[in-house]
Amino acid sequence: MHYPIRGVLSQAELDTIHRRLQEAGYVDGRTTASGSAADVKRNLQIDADSPVRKELAQIVGQALGRHPEFSALAFPKRVALPTFARYEPGMEYGNHVDAPFLSGGTIRADLSITVFLSPPDSYEGGELVMDLNGTEVKHKLDAGDAYIYPTTYLHRVAPVTRGTRLVAISWIQSYIPDERQRLIAVQLNSVKLALERDPARRAEADTMRAAVFNLLRQWWDA
């Protein structure tokens, strides 16, 4: 299950983030990489303890929390404090799988999310490249859009060849930890919503709503 989520951040929020990022201090991104990921990671990140990071993380966290698609796709139980990364020409992040746990083991990473902060025409390269069973799929979304995907996926960031790529990255512990069950819940919920919009299909909507709710009761990891 991997989806783009459009319009997570407003233009005003993007303007604030860009202004504050210009004032932030950056460190080598390898300081937060675990294991062999440090060997393929070439980027910069805001210092984890920076007050700027905490301020901007609050903006991104609130934006995700109010977006209905994020909740409908992730069923978020916990969301890690976002990391803000910067890629200059020549920087990249080779193939890797994100760590399974964060914040000292208090958050299990079921889903990863990249929030794009730079307009796509402001830099070349820098695509988020997903390995889907041996086939590479590239994503480069508009500023303010996000891409969500299971943390189990092998992925990379293509080398930046011009401009600057800015992103916010976070990880989600879901109330439905099983990826297959989560996908089924998303699919059935979309059918439920479509039926609920049609007054002539009230009976079918009621049946589908009961099925979705009963599955959630079984799968919910409270």
N, C-alpha and C positions, 0 to 999 in steps of 0.2 A: 504494500500500500504506500504509494508515494504520490503527492499531489501539490500543485501550486496553490497558494492562498493569496488572492489579490487584495491589495489595498489594506494591508495591516497597519501601516503608518501613514498618517496624514502628511501633507506638505509642510505644515507648520512644525510637526514633530521631526520631520527630516531636517528642516532648517536648523532647529535647535541642536539636533544630534551632530550635524556637520560643523556647526559653530564650536561646540564643545570638544569635538574630536580634534580640531585644530590646536586646541590648548592642552591636549592630553599628552602625557609622557608614555612612550612605547618601549616595550622590552622584546627580546628575542622570543618568538612564539614557541620555540622548542622547550622553554621552561615549563610549559604545561602539557607537553606530549609525554605519553607513557610508552615504555618499551621501544620497539623498533620504529614506531611512528616518528620519534625524534630524528631518525636518520633521513626521513623524506620530507620533513616540514621546514619550509623556508618562508616565513612571514613575520610580521610584527603584531603585537597585541598590546592593548592597554594593560598596564600593571594591574594585577588582580586586586590589590589593596587600594587602588586609586579612588578617591572620592568621585572623580568624573565617571569612572566605570559604574559605580553604584548609582549615580544619578541617572545615567543613560539606561542602565539595566531596568530601572523602575519605569522609564518611559516605554521601553520595548515590552516589558512584562505586562503593563497595564493595557497596551495595545493588543497584545495577544489575548489577554483575558476577556476583552470586550468583543472580540471577533467571533461571530457565531460559527464560522467554518472551522476555526481552530478547535473549539470545544467539541464540535460534531465529529471531527476526524480523530482527535487525540484522546478524548475522554481523560483530560489531564488530572492527575492526582497531585503531583508535585512537578514544578518547573524549576530547573537550575538557573542560577543567576547568569544572564547572558555574558558571553565573551565577545569583545570587539576586536576584529582582526583587520589588518591593513596589508595589502599586497602591492608592492612596487614592481616596475619592470624587472624581470628575471626571477621573481619569487613565484613559488608554487607549493603545493602540498601533494606529495605522491600518494599512491594507493594505500589506503589504510581502513581499518574499522575502528570506530570510536570506542572508548573505554566503556565497560558495562556498568560501572558505578561511579558516582561523583560525590563531592562534598563529604569525603571521609566515609563513604559507603552508605550514606543516608538517602541517596537518590539512586534508584535503578534506572538506567537509561534504556527505555523501550523505544523511544522515537528521538530523532535528531531534527533540528529545524535551522535553516539558514535564512536570515532576513537580509535581503539585498538593500544596501544603503546608497550605492552609486548608480547613476543612470547608465544603462548598458552601452550607450555610445560614448561615454567618457573614458572607456578603457577597452583595450583589445586583449583577447585571451581571457583567462580567469574564469572560465566556465566551471560550474559544478558538474562533475562527470560521474554518473552512476554506472556501476557495473551490474547489469541485469542479466544474470545467467550467461555471462560472456559477451554480451552486447553492450557497448558503451552508449549512454544517452546523455547529451549535454543540456545544461540548463543555465540560462542567463536572463534573469527576470528584471522587470522594471524596479526602480528604487521604491521601496515601501512594500514590495511584494515579498512573499516568503515561500520556501519549498520545504515540505515535511516528508520524512521518509524513515523507515525502520532503522534503528541504530545498527542492526545486524548487517546492513549492506556495505559491501566494499565500494569505496568512492575516492575521488581525488579532486583537487583544484588544478585546472590546467595552468601552465605558465602565463603570467601576465607579460605582454610585450609592449604595451603602451598605456600610460595613464595610471590611475590608482583604483584598486578594487577595495571597497570598504564593506564589511558585512558584520552582522551580529549573529552569533551562533548560540543555540541553547539545546538542552536535552530535557525530555519529558518522561516522567514515570506515569504510566497510564493506569486507570482503574481497570482496564481490560488488558492484561499483560501479554496474552497470547495473540500473536500477529494475525493468525487465521481467523480467530474469533472476532477480533477488532474489525477486520475487513468485512466479515459477514454483517456485523452490527451496523457499519457505515452503509452498506448496500441496502439492507432492509429498512433502515431509517429513511433513506432517500425515497424509497417506494412509499413508505408511510406518509411522508410529507406530501408527496404527489397526490395520494388518495385523499388526504385531508383537505386539499385545495379544491376538490370536486364535490360539491354538495350532493350530487347524484350517487356518489359511491360511499355514503356514510357507513353502511354495513361493512364493506370491505375494509374501510379505514379503521373501524373499531376492531376488527379481527386482526389486522396487521399490527395495530398498536399493542394489543394484548400479547402477540407473539414477540414483538421487539422487547417489551417490558419484561416478559418472563425469561427471555434469553439473558437480558442484562442482569436479572436477579441471580442467575446461575453463574455468570462469568465475572461479576463485579468483585474486584479485589479491594475490599474496604480496609 
